Amino acid sequence: MRGIIPPLVTPLTGRDVLDVAGLDRLLDHVIAGGVHGVFLLGSTGEGPSLSHRLRRELVERACRIVAGRIPVLVGVTDTAFTESVELARAAAEAGARAVVLSAPYYFPAGQPELAQYVERLVPELGLPVYLYNMPSLTKVSFSVETLRRAMQLPSVVGLKDSSGDLAYFREAVRVARARPDWSVFMGPETLIADALSLGAQGGVPGGANLAPRLFVELDAAFHRGDAARMRELQERVLRISSTVYAVGKHDSAYLKGLKCALSLLGICGDFIAEPFTRFSASDRRRVEEHLVELGFLAKPC
């Protein structure tokens, strides 16, 4: 695996109600933008906030819509071991290519406990596994030594790192060289250019829901050695981050801003899973103004 794999937003029309038409439009939008895969039920997909029933419905419908055009990766992180196994089984039956596993996010595990957890769980998942390092939400990071230990499991095939720590990322890339089949992906989109330069195989940027072609072109510019174009595109990524994601006052601003932007573009609704709620009318207008400034929307007459 390599390239740009957006952590797909989960379109909703209400509490525990999937926006099926919005999901269809969103998947067509990112596939038309040239992405190399999609990742369901990550942080941007609000995975931990969705019922197990809805998670399975999303996976089944998304795989049906994608119909093999690109690989589908499914987040199976859960506080319950058996729920991760059941969701992975559903993902395999639906046609997913791989699953993505973070540390359980309630009881903080020590590194030996985390390594043992991975060693027990991975053989039961039935698909290739990408580890997902997200310490800001799980309270636990996959240490470099735990990565080395996980690499002894043949079905663990890579890492998505959303720590934002470039020193850690550099070390993860170095360690991954021991397995030529391992892929290391950067999560935070503002760091993708740096990550590619450090040896990443690609990125998992939430902004690729909104502007898939932008990120695909950034990745392509790196691989053809066009540093000037790469800097230009990374600057555009930074402008999205500093405007669309900066409207709200809280940590939820990124997700609210992204869903609001997608709704303004007519791709899917902006309903967001609890405990959050969609933006107010005034914040929605600010997002719309930013989309006009960025060229995603025409200026109102």
Secondary structure, DSSP 8 states (H G I E B T S, - for coil): --EE--B----EEETTEE-HHHHHHHHHHHHHTT-S-EEESSTTTTGGGS-HHHHHHHHHHHHHHHTTSS-EEEE---SSHHHHHHHHHHHHHHT-SEEEEE--SSS---HHHHHHHHHHHHHHH-S-EEEEE-HHHHS----HHHHHHHTTSTTEEEEEE-S--HHHHHHHHHHHTT-TT-EEEE-SGGGHHHHHHHT-SEE--GGGGT-HHHHHHHHHHHHTT-HHHHHHHHHHHHHHHHHGGGSSSSTTHHHHHHHHHHHHTTSS-----TT-----HHHHHHHHHHHHHHTSS----
